[in-house]
Amino acid sequence: MKTVKNILFDLDGTLTDPKEGITRSIQHALEKLGAEVPHQDELEWCIGPPLVRIFSRLLNTENESLLQQAVDHYRDRYVDLCHIENKPYEGIHESLEALHYRGYNIYLATSKPWVYASKILDHFDLSKYFSAIHGSELNGVRDYKQELIAYIMELHNISSDDAVMIGDRCYDIEGARHNNMKSIGVSYGYGSLEELKEAGPNLICHHHSEITSLLS
C-alpha cells in the first residue's frame, strides 16, 4: 500500500473501546421501553452498526416511531457519558503519532454522530492527529459507512487509489469496497476474525502498532 496518502479510521473498536458506554445506553433504552434487557456481553455485536439497525433487531420491529424512541432514550444517557464510559486502546497515541509524523492525512470515519466522536477524541487528546473528523448526523444522515466514505472522498477530494479504510467490522470493509477503496481489518476490536475474512479486506492486522509497517 505504498501509494496510500489518506487514512480513514473507524472509531469504536479501532481507536477506542466503547463497550461500557454503548451497551449500558442500549440497556437503558430497552428498559425505558419495557423490553427485554440482555447482558452487556450479549450486546457486543451492537458496537459498529447504526443504532436504527441495532434497535430494529433487538425490538424485532420496523416501526419508525418506536425505533426513534429507542434512539432518543439511548442518546439521553449516552450524550453525557460517551467520553467517560470509553477508553483508548493502549498505545493508540503512539500509533497515530507515528502515522501523522510520516505525513499521512488521517480522517475519522465513524457511524457514530460526529458531535459525540469529536467529544471522545477531544477528551483523550486524539483530535490533534486528524485532518478532519467525520461521522453521521443526529438525524441519521450518513449512518452507513458506504455513504460516509463517499462523502469524505468528495469533500476532501480523495481518490480511492491513494486511500485506505481501517476498521474492525465488516461494515468498514464493505463500505470501502463499495467506494473502490483499499481496506485493513483490525482483529482486536469487536468484529470476529471470521467476520473480517468473510468481508475480504486487503490486509488484516492484529494490533494497531502494525499499521505503519503495513502501509510502508
Secondary structure, 3 states (H helix, E strand, C coil): CCCCCEEEECCECCCEECHHHHHHHHHHHHHHCCCCCCCHHHHHHHCCCCHHHHHHHHHCCCCHHHHHHHHHHHHHHHHHHCCCCCEECCCHHHHHHHHHHCCCEEEEEEEEEHHHHHHHHHHCCCHHHCCEEEEECCCCCCCCHHHHHHHHHHHCCCCHHHEEEEECCHHHHHHHHHCCCEEEEECCCCCCHHHHHHHCCCEEECCHHHHHHHHC
